[in-house]
Amino acid sequence: MNMPVIVNCPTCETKVEWTDAFPCRPFCSDRCKQIDFGDWATERFSIAGEPCLDPSKLGEDDES
């Protein structure tokens, strides 16, 4: 039998087995998943580089 892959929770660094026993993987819990989501939503986390969309052109095709 293969040993399950073990990863660290991105939020709290707890060891997490990559199995169905941890449905929130790679997070250890729903709480850690929500903390991570909040960091992206508040733009505490971001992807480096120039935006691929021009904010001034968003919605131009929507002529209602």
Secondary structure as UniProt FT lines:
FT   STRAND          6..8
FT   TURN            10..12
FT   STRAND          15..17
FT   TURN            20..21
FT   TURN            23..26
FT   HELIX           30..41
FT   TURN            42..43
FT   HELIX           55..57
FT   TURN            58..61
//
